[in-house]
Amino acid sequence: MLSETHHVFGYPAVQRTQTDRWIKAIYIPYPHEALPWNQGVITEWHFYIQTVASADVSLQVWRPKASKSYSLVGQTVFKGLRPGRHDVPLTSREQIHFEAGDVLGIMFDQFNPIPYDSAMQHCSEGGGQVMFIDNPPTVTMPGDIYTFQLKDRKKTPCRIYSLYVNIEITGNY
């Protein structure tokens, strides 16, 4: 059981029905579902890899700047992942500090190995439409600012990905 200062944010890390066919992109899967606590740290990533071979992926935290512009707060890079569930605790040095309003992101060089389910109900509720950058730079660094696009509503824009985080609140909430 998590204490008052420990919370979970995201969706269950399980096998899902669909995988992306995009190559080399950055996604903000839930731009309208921001971390609601004033400040804290991500202490553990939980995600599911649904591929037949090894995969590379960066799990990220982004901070809104203006309209569709976001600044990279931090990321954890994973290389050579095998299919299945991954629960990865972060050392204190690897933990990513966040503020209220920050959102989770996924960056992949070849293909997105994290599966999703269609979640059109999120679209009708005013959120859940994936934002993306097609063919981003190979290396992204904290502080980099990028402008994202909304996924075309004809291409399953609202999704639930197999990704969540454990967080520890470090300030008032």
C-alpha positions in Angstrom: 0.0 0.0 0.0 1.3 3.5 -0.9 1.5 6.2 1.8 0.0 9.7 1.4 3.2 10.9 -0.2 3.4 8.0 -2.7 1.1 7.7 -5.6 0.6 5.9 -9.0 -0.1 7.8 -12.2 -0.9 6.3 -15.6 -2.5 3.1 -16.9 -1.8 -0.6 -16.1 1.3 -2.1 -17.7 -0.4 -5.0 -19.5 -0.6 -6.6 -22.9 -2.9 -4.5 -25.2 -4.6 -4.9 -28.6 -2.6 -2.6 -30.8 0.9 -1.3 -31.5 2.1 1.8 -33.4 3.4 1.5 -36.9 5.2 4.9 -36.7 9.0 4.9 -36.9 11.0 7.5 -34.9 8.7 9.8 -33.0 8.0 11.3 -29.6 4.5 10.9 -28.2 2.7 12.7 -25.3 -0.1 10.1 -24.9 -2.2 12.1 -22.4 -1.6 15.9 -22.9 -4.8 16.6 -20.9 -3.8 14.3 -18.0 -1.1 16.1 -16.2 0.6 15.2 -12.9 -1.7 17.0 -10.4 0.6 17.3 -7.4 2.6 20.5 -6.9 6.0 18.8 -7.0 7.6 15.4 -6.6 9.8 12.8 -8.2 9.2 9.8 -10.4 10.6 6.8 -8.4 9.7 3.9 -10.7 8.6 3.3 -14.3 6.2 0.5 -15.1 5.5 -0.5 -18.7 4.8 -3.3 -21.1 6.9 -4.1 -24.2 4.9 -5.9 -26.9 7.3 -6.8 -29.7 9.0 -9.8 -31.1 12.5 -8.5 -30.8 14.5 -6.3 -28.5 13.4 -2.6 -28.3 14.8 0.8 -27.3 12.6 3.4 -25.8 13.0 6.6 -23.7 10.3 7.4 -21.1 10.0 11.1 -20.5 8.5 13.9 -18.5 7.5 17.1 -20.4 6.4 20.6 -19.2 3.9 22.7 -21.2 5.3 26.0 -22.3 2.8 27.6 -24.7 0.0 26.1 -26.8 1.5 22.9 -28.2 5.1 23.6 -27.1 6.7 21.5 -24.3 10.1 21.5 -22.6 11.8 18.1 -21.8 12.1 17.9 -18.0 13.9 14.5 -17.9 14.0 11.0 -19.3 15.1 7.5 -18.7 16.6 5.6 -21.7 16.1 1.9 -22.0 18.0 -0.3 -24.6 17.5 -3.9 -25.7 14.3 -4.5 -23.8 12.6 -7.9 -24.2 8.9 -8.4 -24.5 6.9 -8.4 -21.3 6.2 -6.3 -18.2 9.0 -4.1 -16.9 9.1 -2.6 -13.4 12.1 -0.4 -13.1 12.9 1.4 -9.8 15.1 4.5 -10.2 18.0 5.4 -8.0 17.8 8.8 -6.3 20.2 10.1 -8.9 18.0 8.8 -11.8 14.7 10.1 -10.4 13.0 12.8 -12.4 11.6 15.9 -10.6 8.3 17.1 -11.8 5.9 20.0 -11.1 2.1 20.2 -11.4 1.1 20.2 -15.0 3.9 18.0 -16.3 3.0 15.1 -18.6 4.5 11.7 -19.5 6.1 11.0 -22.9 7.4 8.2 -25.0 10.3 8.5 -27.5 11.3 5.7 -29.8 13.9 5.5 -32.6 12.6 2.5 -34.6 9.0 1.8 -33.5 7.0 2.2 -30.3 7.2 -1.0 -28.4 4.6 0.0 -25.8 1.1 -1.2 -26.8 -2.2 0.7 -26.6 -5.9 0.2 -26.6 -8.2 2.6 -28.4 -9.9 4.9 -25.9 -12.3 7.0 -27.9 -14.2 7.8 -24.7 -11.2 9.9 -23.7 -11.7 12.1 -26.8 -15.4 12.6 -25.9 -14.4 13.6 -22.4 -12.1 16.3 -23.7 -8.7 14.6 -23.3 -6.6 11.7 -24.4 -5.7 12.9 -27.9 -2.1 11.9 -28.5 0.3 14.7 -29.4 3.5 13.8 -31.4 6.6 14.9 -33.1 7.5 12.9 -36.2 11.2 12.3 -36.8 12.7 14.1 -33.8 16.4 14.6 -33.2 18.1 11.3 -32.2 19.3 12.9 -28.9 17.0 14.9 -26.7 18.2 16.7 -23.6 16.4 18.2 -20.6 15.6 21.8 -21.4 15.0 21.1 -25.1 11.7 22.7 -26.3 9.6 21.2 -29.1 6.3 21.9 -30.8 4.0 18.9 -31.0 1.1 18.1 -33.3 -2.2 16.5 -32.5 -2.7 13.0 -33.9 -5.3 12.9 -36.7 -8.7 11.9 -35.4 -9.1 9.4 -38.2 -6.0 7.4 -36.9 -7.1 6.3 -33.4 -5.9 9.5 -31.7 -7.2 8.6 -28.3 -5.4 5.8 -26.6 -4.5 4.1 -23.4 -0.8 3.0 -23.3 0.7 0.4 -21.0 2.7 2.9 -19.0 2.5 4.2 -15.4 4.8 5.7 -12.8 5.2 5.6 -9.1 5.8 9.0 -7.7 6.8 10.5 -4.3 5.4 13.9 -3.5 8.1 16.3 -2.2 6.1 19.5 -1.7 2.6 20.5 -0.7 -0.3 18.9 -2.4 
